[in-house]
Amino acid sequence: MKVLIVDDDESHAELTQERLQKEGLTVDCALSAEECLEKVSTSTYDVIISDYSMPRISGLDLLDELANRGIDTPVIMITGFGDEKTVVQAMKKGAYDYVVKEPDLGHLDLLPFILKDARSKYRLQKENQKLLAELVTKSRQLEELNIKLTELSITDELTRIYNYRFFQLMLEKEWDRAERYERALSCILFDIDNFKRINDLYGHPVGDKILRELADLIRRSIRRSDYLARYGGEEFVILIPDSNLHNSIKIAEKLRKLIEEHAFRHADELLRLTISLGVTSNEVPQAKSPSALVELVDKALYNAKRDGKNCVRFISSNNLSD
């Protein structure tokens, strides 16, 4: 163990050095706080023993200066006062322990034990800090992993929008909320017209790119409170809370025009697509459950495909037989 004694009383410093060297310790002396700061800037010590009362820079001030310089070597304070206030001040400033000077120098016999205890305490503290830092890091990594896993569990791998499973969960949730508060709930189901031709002519990688681009276009065109999910293949579904049938038909028409007017770029070509959309809402008397709502919107999409594609069809209480 390497120890630095800081004491303006040269005689006491030498006596302390001799006593500790008998224990096999390596001991340096500094006769002022300024000299101490010079030594710790070039050498490393396991423990510092500092006198409390020194001219210019006191033992307490030395503790502050060591902390300011980022030196966290354990410090044992030696004081000739021994009052409780002095001890509290030293401990608050970061001293590991203290020793009261005794006229017969009996306190020197205690120092080897206090030094060993301070070093053990320091090592334990550092180990705890290391473990805590590792724990914080692992906790953060675990939190990030859980977020990623949650995201993966609700996200379609290709388009990065919600998947069918999450849509089903939100449909149940929003249906219950709409019934409880007597609010509107609408659903839009749409399909890319003649998408097989794209895959056949350009290959599936191009088709996948178009699916991602289309999903992103739609996502940026609806509200944050709406749920856009990949229903399967080239079919997509949008769940629209707090939107009646009339308003949702307008939304569907807006989306139809958006896709019709958008140019999907592939190499030097600009590819054009259209979509067919079906719309319905819980205003329809036959929409008595989430599954019934899906059946009705699926029928509306079928009607849009039957009527020539690139159009919006809806199911209301007036056209259920269509």
Steps between C-alpha positions, in 0.01 A plus 500: 500500500632844405414781743543878486521690830404870487603684816660842555648365825817341361578314823155341517517417130831316547370306802192398305716395204727286720204329665337409171823388338536246782177349366665458161320792338654735242466850642559849354471828687369843397542792742214701349182456303672665203776238505237228530328625186831498315570141603157362412526661156799276417455197729219271605429419865274247664422724798571860605538592868441874541527730800185699563665829597755631247589854385366644173318183390334307784424131502138575411605724213733226380206261481318748277804551277556126459134457402523789253796331334318169476730326749294260709779346708369417852595769752546443874478825698718551807375768739612634832152627579291187508170678534193365325462803271850449361429134430168574329662766280776264391265212424265726303796616291580141410747380762488124547587513870672713763753462778535725807859592591598378847783653704663159552475428123277201567299592193792389280438140605144526369601632161602169333158351579314810386702511178419139416133562576497810279659315211251215534213746517633680192533177301151391603361839400669482161377149444148607590524795260621269225221251565244780512626640169481153344152454644385835356649408162340156499169646617511753215590226252218282631256790472611568143472130416149481647396806298644341187330168570168674563540694178581183307200321646255764374673605177486354153853402409486626141305826519582601862135585567279306741440132433172310483532372856533851643208621286280232657603609850431867425170415333380334821627789712352777282173312459457481877587868536258602224217304661573628850504865397261468204764620254539434130748242374573447131710259301659526155626189322691551176686292247757589230345442160676252271802478726591155366594668174765706681655190655489311170654783295757639743550229761410474866779728630349788301154399620622504860651846453168629364311349793730681744468829313123475477468414869712802588288728278181386669650517849603862450153589369293382795476611862736376769195361680406280202633147461648393166582133471598254231203269469677246283685499166412827331198568720506768769254605766446828685309523825369855556372583850259791543419521128153440358427332169456824305836637613678167447375478140666837439822369653489193277448713188792722599723193535382361166600821323829512687607161366358559153702821461822370655786379279692202636851519359686190383832562325406738216133407505209662680245239602135587561269312733141519617322365802145383568350588837212379712360703790250439778441602861328394820207723399380212283247297704648171382841596641423343836852383579860552390485194276174622343665837426784321320257285300313811385813691397623191316173495308542870418849430359359212294245741353777746409689223317181385328416852386822547305765570765664837582189609687348529846199297604332502838252299698228696675156407632358598158710277274553178692350295221746630235 
